[in-house]
Amino acid sequence: MSEERKISMAVIRRLPRYYRYLGELIDNDISRISSRELSERMKVTASQIRQDLNNFGGFGQQGYGYNVEYLHAEIGKILGLDKTHKMIIVGAGNLGQALANYQSFEKRGFKLIGIFDVNPRLIGMTIRGIEVYDIDVMEKFVKEQEVDIAMLTMPKENVRETANNLAEWGIKGLWNFSPVDLYLPKHVQVENVHLSHGLMTLAYKIKDQSLTENEED
Ligand code: NAI
């Protein structure tokens, strides 16, 4: 565990992409792959791949390449995907409902167990069998169910207060979609999502036609 701590966030941020590619290889019954082949598929240099994977012991063997299933499982463990995370959504509007309808999170062990809103018209409805509850019962729910992650898809006005409450009730991570920066105690991790940042980057790429390749970060 202490070793994992030393892996830089830059590497950690690349791991989900490796994980996804390796998952696709498994689906295609490919059991081993060289760093060169993986590099061609992922459009990342082979040395970058070796460097990244060497951070946690390599897993590659000279002349054999990587054992796809093993590497996939190990990266999963490093990311913490070998355990189930219980999630809730706060704000059952357009974005909250769209995310609630997305089933693929479950495949990675992220289990949506409740949705919360203030709007009486939404309370009581279900999305994929998951109920929308009144925000008033969120404290009890989060504590009793030991919820790990809250997806914040509510208007920005109340986000800080809600985030602070959730932190106090023991939440471990906030997936924050609202356009508000959150400052929380160290035991609560925050990951912000701004779709518009991707769009602005795309605008730059369109403007700067000298970028000829699809570069991934
Ligand atoms: P929406 O208005 O469709 O949904 C918001 C929902 O939150 C409503 O159902 C409302 O009743 C509920 N709500 C209001 N106050 C609440 C509270 N105190 N506690 C719990 N629920 C509450 O809005 P939409 O389009 O779904 O956007 C939601 C949030 O996501 C906004 O903050 C918006 O800025 C953000 N957003 C972020 C994007 C991103 O790329 N990160 C993209 C789109 C939206």
Residues whose N, C-alpha, C, O or C-beta is under 5 A from the ligand:
A	BS01	NAI	V90 G91 A92 G93 N94 L95 G96 F116 D117 V118 N119 I135 T153 M154 P155 K156 N158 F177 S178 P179 V193 H194 L195 S196
